[in-house]
Each structure stands twice: as C-alpha cells, then as structure tokens.
Amino acid sequence: MEFSTSTTTILHTLKTQALAVGVFKDGSLSHAADLLDQAAQGAIRAVAQTEFEAAPGNCLPLHAPAGITADRVILLGLGDPEKLSATTLAQAHQAFAAYCARAGVATATSTLCGLDCPGAAVADLARTAARLVSAAAYRYDRTFSQAKPAVKLRSFTLHLSRSQAAQAKPGLAQGAAIGAGVNLARLLGDLPPNVCTPTYLGQTARDLAKQYKTLKAEVLDQKKIEALNMGSFLSVAKGSVQPPAFIVLRHTPGQTAARKAAPIVLVGKGITFDAGGISLKPGPAMDEMKFDMCGAASVLGAMRAVAELDLPREVIAIVPSCENLPSGAALKPGDIITSMSGQTIEVLNTDAEGRLILCDALTYAERFKPAAVIDVATLTGACVIALGHVNSGLFTQDEALAADLLAASRQAQDPAWRMPLEDAYQDQLKSNFADMANIGGRPAGSTTAACFLSRFTGKYRWAHLDIAGTAWLEGKQKGATGRPVPLLVQYLLGQSQA
C-alpha cells in the first residue's frame, strides 16, 4: 500500500474515493469539514446535526456530495471537542479504514491528523493512522479452498498543511512498517498448528533474512540444542513428533557507530500448539492454543519492521519453539529437569511450559551482553483475569526500563500495565526436591510466573510482557491481533534515537 501526504489548499477539488472529516458530538465541524460544507452549500452540516451521532468510532458516508470532487465524504465521530485525544483519533481512523475495506475503496484521504490534538505529535498520529489502515487490509485466506476477495485499498493519504506534512512523513513510513509487522504476526498466529510448526517458524525467520539484507537467521536443530544443555526447553519438546527449533534472528544496522551499542534482545515464546502436556487442558476452546506462539509471532513481526526501517540499533530476536503434547515420552508432573543455567526445576504442572522454554532462551541471551532483554509470551491465564483483554501485563524491577516501555505503549496506542514483581512472591516457588518449582499455586499466578523467569535474568536488564489477554480475539472475531508489535517497535524507535 502507498502512504503519502497532500497539502492542497482547495480541499473540495481533491480527487479521492473517500475523504474523511471529523464531526464533534455537539454538531460542530472540524475545519476541513467546514470547508467542504461551504462548497456543498451547507449539506454536510445539515446531515451532521440531524442524522449523525458523532461518538468516537462512528462513521457515516455521504455519496457524491454536490460541489465536492471526492466520490464520498466520510463523517467520523470525534465525541466531545474538549476531550479530543490521540485515542479518539485512532478510533476514528480504525472506523474509516474498516469502512474503506468493506466498501471496496481503492484511494482514501484523511484530514484528521491535521487537527490540534493536545499531547500528540503529528508524527505519532500519522504512525497510528498508517498502522490501522494496514491492519484493515489484512485478510486471512491461506487455508480456504477459494481465496477471499482482496481488499482494494491501495493508497492512503493524509491531508495536512505543509509544515505538518513534513512532520508526518517519518511517522507514515514507521506506521507502514509496523503495520506490515503486525500483519505478519497475525498471519503466523492465525495459521493452523499443522502448518505453523516450529520448523515453519524457523523458515519464516530464514525468509525474512533473505528479504532484508540487515537480517541474519540461524535455526538450531535438536542436536545443537542438546549441545547447549537446554534441558528445560527440550523437556517440553520431547512429547511431540515435531522437532524443536531454536531461532536466532539478528538485525545488524549499516552504521558502524550503531553497531558499537549493546544490542537489545527480544525473546518470544514459540509454543506452536499447547495441549497442556500430561496436565491436559479441557477440550473446549483448546483450538485457540495454536495462538500460544503469538509471543514468537510478535517478535518476528517486530523484526520485520526493524529491518524495513533499518533502525540504527542492533536488535536480536530469540525464539524457542516446540509443541506441548501428551505422549509416552512427554514430561510428567513430578519430573525434575536441569536448565541451561544449571538450576534444577521440579515440574508440578506440565501446562506451565512456556516458562520452561523461555528460561533457557533467557540464559542463552547472556552471550550477547545485551543492553536490555524483553521477553514476550502468552504466559498465564491469571494475567487475563487480572487485566482482561485491554492491557498487556508488564513485569520488571528496572524502573527506567518500565518507564520506557510504558511510555512506548501509550505512544503506540498498544497499552500495557505494570504488575508487581516483589521478591516476597519468590517464596511461592520453593520446592522440597529442586532449586525451584515451575508453578507457585493459584495466588498471583502471573507474578509468580514472572518471578520464575527473573531467576534466569540476573546478568542484564530485563522485562517480561504477558500477552495472554491481548494476543488474540475470541468468538466470532477469533484471530490474532498482532500485539504487542506496535509497543515493541515504538520502544526500539525510542532506543534507536537515544
């Protein structure tokens, strides 16, 4: 899709199939809507004040309005003019993009990023708009016998003043890259588990490395994983006939100065199907456990965006990937395993497997002497109970890292909420037979999972994102969301400029 800016001063002569303008709940019009209303001799204001509820997220198309060249003018609700925010504009752009996708629009123009929005830079608004438009163009059709009709939208333009256009262009480029990364993560999550296996994820990393010259992929097979003494990771993998894969995807920027900075490492949980192992999950909704690799998908999606933007910062993705299935060879409750770090783990529940594969990946990350490590995982149902499907859970004892990630989450419109990680919770992981147990009981389940991971991160700055509630949608809208790709890339953008 092509993203661009327009600075024409005669808005009513702009040629586009859909032209979006804002309307507030008191019936007042944005400046752009008012200009079009004058050309249409009051027709837009009349409709806005009598036929349109201007709540955020609402839209109303006006076809072939007199005096206006655009095929359609799309009224977008902005709510209370005193409460205009970046979130409101994101809701409006999401509604606009969804309409364009449904209606078969090929060219679309928005005037919303030209509005004076307190606390939001034009580049941020443009970045979010481009990402949401990219998301609206996503269609999953890989496993249908007949392909679904493709979304026709091929160009999206922001109408702005000249000074605003200069500010918006970097944001548009970033939003387009982030949107492509989000859609890659969504595709990987949506693919069925008999297609998206650990081997498939490894091949995806290799394909990205072929597509982008700054990326280099390495996929370790079982023998190489065994040579690294990743006993915890391999204990989960042994219940499946699918071979495990340990994926390392490295972005090395062209700038020599950028290569001198310590890398940032992203670690993604890659359980391509989670039946729970011997601690078998209940049957209803078990199909959704194909989404248990969405941490891996989001990390690979973020790396695609990083490479497309050629960020001037070294970034490394690590993805431990396998299936968690019951079999005669599978890990059992009561087994004691030895991690790559040498620490021993008593397995009390084989369905707490994500932390068992991540702990070895976190130990492996030490070799890169990273500036920071962020792991991303659909780790605990407890986080869903705590935060629902709005916020991802953020766990870290590093105050500066927490501040940077939370700021990135707000800027990216990809919210996260900081959760507790006090040392007092570590007591719940005590074992009579090993250095630690892999679960700490029902109380504070998401926190004790993070406490478990923290025991493998003592040599670097570390944060954990639990995305169990935000990685996919349920019910009729079932599908991967691509979160937290926007948060991750926004954080990396900030670190690249630091």
Buried (B, 14 or more C-beta within 10 A) or exposed (E): BEBEBBEEEEBBEBEBBBBBBBBBBEEBBBEBBBBBBBBBEEBBBEBBBEEBEBEBBBBBBBEEBEBBBBBBBBBBBBBBBEEBBBBBBBBBBBBBBBBBBEBEBBBBBBBBBBBEBEEBBBBBBBBBBBBBBBBBBBBBEEEEEEEEEEBBBEBBBBBBBEEBBBBBBBBBBBBBBBBBBBBBBBBBBBBEBEEBBBBBBBBBBBEBBEEBEBBBBBBBBBEEBBEBBBBBBBBBBBBBEBBBBBBBBBBBBEEEEBEEBBBBBBBBBBBBBBBBBBBEBEEEEBEBBBBBBBBBBBBBBBBBBBBBBBBBBBBBBBBBBBBBBBEEEBBEBEBBBBBBBEBBBBBBBBBBBBBBBBBBBBBBBBEBEBBBBBBBBBBBEBBBEBBEBEBBBBBBBBEEBBEBBBEBBBBBBBBBBBBEBEEEBBEBBEBEEBBBBBBBEEEBBBBBBBBBBBBBBEEBBBBBBBBBBBBBBEEEEEBBBBBBBBBBBBBBBBBBEE
